[in-house]
Amino acid sequence: MDRRTLLAFALMFLVFLGYQALIRRDMPDTPPATTEQTEAAAVEGPADVAPAQQEPTDWQQQSESSQPQGDVAQTPEAMLQPVTPGSGPEARVKVITPLYEIHLAGRGARITNWLGGEFTNTEGQPLELIPQDDQSVPYGMDAVVFNATEMELGRLAFETDAPAELTVGDGATSVVFKLRTQGDLEIRKIYTFRPDSYEITLDLEIHTVGEQATTARAVLGTPLRARFGWLHGIASTEGGDRLEKAAFRSFAKVGDELEIKKRGNEIKKLEKVTGSYAGSVLFAGLQNKYFTVIGLSGKGLDQGQEGKVILSGDQPRNLMTWSIEQPLQTGTAVPGALASSRLFLFIGPQDSEILKSYGIGLEKTMDLGWALFRPMTEATLWIMDQMRRFIPNYGLIIILFSVLTKLAFYPLTRTSTQSMKRMQMLQPKIKALQEKHKDNQEKQSKEMMELYKKEKVNPAAGCLPLLLQMPVFVALYQALAHTIALRNTPFVWWIQDLSKPDALFSFPFTLPFLGAEFNLLPILMGVTMVIQTRLTPTGQPTGQMAMMNTMMPVIFLFMFYQMPSGLVLYWLVNNLMTIFQTWRIHQTATPEGGTETT
């Protein structure tokens, strides 16, 4: 939750408490670094991470017994030089699945575009998750680490036999990129796509393809680790709205610890988004308000493997990055390969059900607010998901949720309203006690408490319903602000996106604090607050009390004006229910708070 939203909630809470305090006061007196250097540091191999312990493999045995031979210079750097320099046209492959479209390029065998099939941007075009506005985007940080050196793959030219366009049908479809070195090693990066999943399998393999491979094994030594990196960042998808700017985060789960770095509106200090974590790596990723890019450890989706995660960022481009380094498996891990490593990429929406299905805590990466309210937010999301099975419109779900919430709190609302009504009727007795004991505050307080006990009145009852409903409101705010299901979801008439303000039309000018759009729901909500204030039992309003009654709707109008229309709809229905319940309580209770009528 961003700082402005937190301040808004705090202000709203204080205004409510101040309002109740003024009501009670009128009744009784209660008892008293550079980008290049950063990227270079981010790709350095973890010297403290050892390869997985295993029996000597054919690779190791042959490396130890082989003698260098052949015409190629017998240095690690020479053995890893590409056979083809890659001066020709770069290989390009477009892969189309039912869920998304993804573009791959030969330089670094990297992903260059991800277009959401069912998701559109603010202009109605296919949504792009990879930033495209900077031509100097680094190619990548993938690498293979040997005993003697490491081979950076990010800028090397891979080749592929795949067609320029592929459509994923019923089964899995793979795109294989290959790079041959002077030492007759072939590096393969293999992307595998499935029609019904946002998950992409990425395999990095090392093969021998010629006579120089024996020499290469002797010179390079054992292949130790593979590094997978995501330097692209993640694009802004909501037109730069203020709620989205605060949602950019990077995260990593190593062992049982989930580490999260928040970008905020911009990366002000690089060290705030930088972290290095070694241990049993499960995943690392980035997210914006609704979407995420995650790398999951290839050993298995239910467990990690020993390795290292680096979270970092690029200040000039204002983007966050991640990299995962994990062991290369040698021997028979992949038939025909000397060494291999696998990473799973999840690129897609932050859907709680999809993320939860992995069983490794991916759903915990979603920004659902403060830890204190997170369980209630998760419960709210679950309830809304269950209602979605029977009700096709999220606007109706929000209305029904608001009605059910008010019905659940009705006993408290009734008790509070009746207590305030009784306090109103006790004003003459209270004022008499205040006058009688005006010079003895202790005696006055004691007499007041006896009067409350005798009349069965609780002076604090007016605040109780509000205090209990605030967590529900905060939970719903978080649910609506970060639920992909509400993105671009219309309700009725002019309300075309429940995740954004309900702009009816735009002014030719900008209003201070309100912007250039005319949002109708907050105004209707303000009107209902005026009516609600008039129905609330109070004593004779003083000047301050009358001013508060006037200012409360105005304050809430400003606070809610730029909030998601789904949240304003909830509060509007909440106000209407409160008005009806208050009116009903007035009709069914005697002025003295006696037996209710039917």
N, C-alpha and C positions, 0 to 999 in steps of 0.2 A: 504494500500500500504506500503511495507516495506521500510526501510531507504535507502537501496541500489538502489531500483527502483526510489525513490524520488530524490536521488542524480543524477541518470542517466538522468532523465528528466530535472533537473535543468542544468546539464552540457550540455545536448543537446541544450537546449534553449539558454544558454549563447554562445555556439559555433556558433549557427545560427546568433545571434545578432552581435557577433564579426565579423563574416564573412561579413555580410551586412555592418557593420561599415567600414571595410577595403575597401570594394568596393566603398563606398561613399567617403572615404578619398582620394582615387586615382582620384576621379572626382572633387568634390568641398570640401572646408572646410565649414561645416555647422556652423550656429551660436552656439556660445558656451553653628520462633516457630517450633515445631516438627510436624510430620505427624499425630501421635495419638492425640495430643492435638488439632490440627486443625480439625480433623474429629469429635472429641467430641464437639468442639465449634460449628461446622456446624450443628450438629443434636439437639442442645438444643432448646427446644420449646420456641416460642416467648411469653413471659409473658405479653407483651403489646397488644396482639391481642385477642380481646374478641370474644366469639362464637356468631353466628348469633342470633339476638333477635327473639324469637318465643314464642308461648303459651306453657304452661307446657304440656309435653307429657306423655304417659303411662309409659315410662322409668323413668322419673323424679318422677312421682307420686308414682310408686311402690318402687323406691329407698328410698324415704323419709319415707314410711310407713312400710317398711320391717324390720324384726328383723333378725340378723345373726343367722344361724342355720346350722346343718350338722357337719361332722367330719373334714372337711378341716380347717386348721389353718386360722383364720379370719384376715388375713393381705392382703393388696393389692398385695404384691409380691407373696404370696402363691396362691392367686386366679388366678394369671396370669401364673403360672408355667405350661408348656405343659404336657399333660397327657402322651404323647409318647416322650421320650427323643431324638429320632431320631438317634439311634446308628446303625441302619441298613443301607442298600444301599440307596443312595440319589435318589429320584425320578427324572427321566429325560424325557423330552418330546420334540420331534422335530416337528415343525409345518412348512409345506411347502405351500406357496402361489404362485400364478403366478408371483408375483413381487419380492419375497425374501424368504429366509429360516431363521427361527429363532429357537433358542434352549432355553428351559426353564429348570430350576433346582429347586428341592424342598427346598434346604437350602435358606431361605428367599423368596421362590417363585419368584426367580429373573431371569432376562434375562442374558444368558452367551455368546451367539453368535448371530450375525446378518450377514447373507451372502446375498449379492446383487445378485438377479437372472440374471439380464441383465448387471451387472457391473462386471468387472474383475480387478485384481490388475496388477502390472507391469510384473508379471510372467505368466499372462493369467489364473490364478486361480480365483475362486469366491472371490469377494472382502469382506473382514471382517472389520466391523466398530467398533468392540469392541476389545481393546487391549488384546492380549493373551500371551504376553511375560513375565508376572510376576505372579508367582503362589500365591503371597501374596495379590492379589487384594481383598479389603474388600468386604464382601458379600452384603452390602447395608445399607441404613439408613431409611427405611420405619418404621413407628411407629404409634401407636394409643395413644393419650393423653387423660387420664381421669382426673377427679377432684383430685383424690388422688395420682396418679402416671402416668407414661407412660410405654407402652409396646413396647420395641424394637423388631422388627420383622426380622431384617437383617440376624441373624444367627440361627433362629429357623427353625426346620425341619417341613415343610408342606408336606401333603400327597395329592395324586391326583388319581382319577380313570381313567384318560385319558390314552389312549394307548401310547406306546413309540414313535409312529410316526402318525401324522395327516396331511391329505391333505385338504386344504380349497377348497371347490367346488364352487357352484353357490351362496350360501348364507353365512351368518355369522357363524363362528365356534368359540366356547369358550372352554377354558381350565380352570378348577376350582381347586384351591389349598386350602386345609383346614387344620386348626390347632385348636385342642381342648385343653382348659385349665382346670386346676384343679377346677376352679370355674364354670365349665359347660358353658363357653362361647366358641363359635366357630368363629374364624377369617377366613374369606374367601378372597382370592385374585383371581380375575377372569379376565383373558385376553380374549378379543374378537377380532377376526381377520376377515377381509373382503377381497375377492379376488382381488378387483380393487382399493385398497387404501393402502398407506403406513401408515395410521393411525391405531393405536391399542387402544382399549378402555380398561382401567384398573379400575376395581371396587374393593374397599375395603369395606367389610361388616362385621358387628358383629351380630351374632345370638345367641339365648339361646337354649341349647340342653339337659338340665337336671335340677334336683332339686336344685343343688347348685347355679344356675344362680340368684335366688332371693337374696341369700346371697352376691353373687358377686356384684350385682347392689347396694346393701346397702353399701358395703365396698369400692367399687371403685368410686361411685358417677357417675355423668353425663359424657358420652363420649364427649369430646370437639372438638378435632382436629385430623386430619389424616395428616401424613407427608409422602411425596413421594420424594425419592432422587435418583440421578444418580451419583454414585461414579466411574463408569467405565471409564469416560473420553471418548474420541473418537480417533480412531486409525489413524495413518498416512497411506494414501492410494496411494500416488504418488511416492513412492520410496525415500522419503526424499528430493525432489527437493527444491531448495532455495525459490521458490515462495510459496510452500506449508507451510513451516515453519512459515512464517509471517502471515498465514491465520487462525491460531488457535485462536478462540475467544469464550467467554461465554457472554450471554446476558440475559436480563430480561425486561419485560414490566409490570410495575405496575402503574396503572392509565394511564396517557397520556405520561409518561416518558419512553423512551427506553434507558436502561443502557447497556453499552458494555464494556467488559474487554478483553484486548488483551494479549495473552501469549507471542508473539514473538517467537524467536528460543527456548527459555527456560524460565521457571519461575524463574527469578532471585530474586525477592522479593515477598513473599506470599501476602503481603498487596496490591500489585498492581492488583491481580486477585480476591481479596476478597471484597464482598459487601453484605449488608443486607438491604432489602427493604420491608417495610410493607405498605399495602393498598389494593387496588383493583387489584388482580393479574390476568393477562391475560396469560402470558407464561414465561418460562425460558428455556434456551437451550445451546447447544454447537455446534460448527461447525469447520470443517477443510476447505480445499480449495473448495471442491465440495459437501460435505455431511453434514447433521445436525441431531442432536438428541434434540427434543423439547418436553417439558411437557406443555400441555395446560390446563387451569383451567377447572374443570368439570362442572361448573354451566351452561355453554353455550359457544359455540365457538364465539359468538358475544359480550360477556361481561365477566368480571372477577368476582371474589368474594373475600371478605375480607380475607386476609391471609398474608403470609410472604414468601419471596424468599431469599435464601442465595446462593450467588455465591462464590466459593472457589477453592482450588487447592491442589494438592499433589506434592510437590517439588521433592521427590526422584523418583517418576514415571513420573514427568513432564506432569501431566494431570490436566485438569480443571474439576470442578464438579458443580452441582446445586442441590438444593432441594426446594420443594414447600410445604408449610404447609397451609392447608385450613380447614374450619369447617366440622365437621361430621354432616350430616343431620339426625335427629332423627324423630321418628313417622312413617309416612306412605311414606317416600321418596322411599323406596324399600319394596314391600310387603313381610312380614315375617321377615324383618331385624329390629333389634333394632336401628341400626345406620349405615350409609353408606356414602361413598364419592367416587367421580369419577374423574379420570384424563385421558386425552387423550394424548397418546404418538405418536409423528410423528418421525419416523426413516427412513431416505431416502435421496434422492438427493435434492440439493438446486435448485429446478426448480421454476423460478419466477412465472409461471402461476399457478402451484399447490399452492404455498405459498400465492399468491394473492387471491386465491379462498376462503380462510378463512375469509377475510374481516376484519382482526384485525391488519394488518400491519406486518405480518410475513415476507413479501418480503423486508421490510426495514432492516432486519437483515443481508441480503446479503452484502458482502463487495464490493461495487461498487465505491470505491475511495472517494476522497474529496467531501464534501457537495456541493462545487461550481460546480463540474463536474457531480454530480450524476444524475441530470435531463437529461443531454445529454447522459449519459451512459444508462439510462433507455430507452430513445428514440432510441438509437442504438440497444439495445436488442429487442425492439418492432419491429423495421424495419426488423431486421434479422429474427425474428420469422415469420413475414408476408411473407417474401421472401421464407422461408423454406416450406411454403405451396405449392409453385410452382416449387421450385428448390431443388432437392433431395440432392445435394452435397454442404457442407458448404464451400469448397474451391472455388467453382464457385460463391457462395454468397459473399464471401470476395472480390473476383475479381470485381464482378459487383458493390459492394458497393464502392470500391476504384474508379472505373471509374465514377460512379455517383457523388462522392464527388469532383473529379477533374473537371467534367463538371460544377458542381454548382459553383466552384470557378474560372472558366475559365475567366469571365470578369475581375476579379481582377488580375489574372495572366497576361492577355494581357495588362492591363493598367500598371502593374508593369514592365513588360519586355520592353514595348515601352518607358516608362519613363526612364528606365536605358539606353536604346539605345540613347535616346535624350541627356541624361547626358553625354554619351560617345562622342557624336558629339559636345557638348559644351565645351569640355576640353580646346581647345585653348583660348576661350573667358574667361573661368574661371581662367586659369593660368595667363592671361593678367591682370585681375582684382586683383588677389592676388599679383602680382608683383607691380602693380600701387599703391595699398593701403596697402602695407606690413607694413607700420608704423602706420596705422590707422585702427584698427580692427573694430571699430564701422562703419566707412565709408565703409570698405570692406564688412561687413555683409549686410549693407543696399543695396549696389550695387548688391550683390549676389541675395538678395530677389527680387529685381526689375528684374534681368535677368531671374530668375525662373518664375516669373509672366508673363513676356513678352513671354517666350518660352513655357509657359504652362507645366512646369516640376515640379514634386513633389519629392524632395530628399528622402523622407521617404517611397515612394511607394514600394520600393523593400522589405521592412519588412512586409508590411501589409498582403499579402497572408499567410505568415508563421504564423504570430500572430493569424490570424483567423482559421487556420487549426490545430494549436496546441491543442485546446480543443477537436476537433474531434478525433485527434490521441490519446489523453489521455483517452477519453471515450471508444474508440475502444479497447485500451489496457486493460482497466478494464473489458469490456464485454468479450473479448477473454480469459482473465486470470481466470475468475470465472464463465464461462458458462458451465454447465454440459453437454449441447448438443455437445460441441466440444471435450469433453473428449474421447480419443481413437477413434476419428473420422478421417478416412483417406481421402486423397485428390486423388493424382495420383502418380504412380511410387513409389519412395522411401519415399514420405511424408505420413506416416502412422498414425500420430497423430498431428492434428493441434494445440493442446494445449501444445505441447512440441517442442524443437528444431528438425530440420529435419536431424537427423544423417544419413549420407550416409554409413559411415563405422567408425570403431574405430581404433585409432593409438595404437601401443604397448607401448606408452609412453604418458605422460601428458604435454601439452603445457601451459606455464604461461598465466593466464587470459582466456584461451580458452577451456581448458579441454582436454579430450582424444578422442573426437569425431569430425569427419569432417562434418561440417554443410554447405551444398552447397548454400542455399538461401541467407544467409548473404553475401557470397562472390559475388554472382550475384548482390545483392543490391549495394555492394561497387563499382562494375564495372559501374553500371548505374549512380552512383553518380559522378564518374570521367567524364563520358560523359556529364552529366548534367552541371557540373562545366565548361567544355570547351565551352558549348553553351551559358552560361550566359554572357550577355553584360557587359564588364568592360572596364576600361581604361587600359593603359599599366601597366601590373602587376609589382609591386615592389618586392623586395626580400621577404618581409613579406607576401605580397599578394600571391606570387607564392608558398610559404611554406604552407599557409593556404589552398590553392587549392589542394595541395598534401595531407595535413594532414586530411582534413575533411572526405574523404571516409574511411581513416584508423580508425579515431576516431569512426565513426558510425559503422564500421565493428565490433569493440570490444564491443560497447554498445549493438548491436543487436545479437551478436553471440549466446548467451544463451537464447534469448527470444523465446516465442512460435512461431512456424513456421507460424501460421495463421497471426500473427502480421507482421512478416517479409514479408510474401506474400503480405499483404496490402501495405507496404511501397515500395516493389519492383514494384508493378503495378503502384503505385503513381509516382515513379520516371520515369517509362516508359511513362506514360501519360504526365508528365512534359516535358520530352525530345521531344515528338511529338508536344505538344502545343508550346513549344519554337521554334522549327524548323518551325512550321506553321506560327507563328507570324513573324519570320524573312522573310519568303517567301511572306507574304501578306502585309508587310509594307515597305514604302520607307525608304532609309537610314536616311532621315531627319525627319522621323516620320510623313509624310504627309498622303495623302489618301491611304487607304488600297486597294490592288488589290484583285481580286476574282479568 
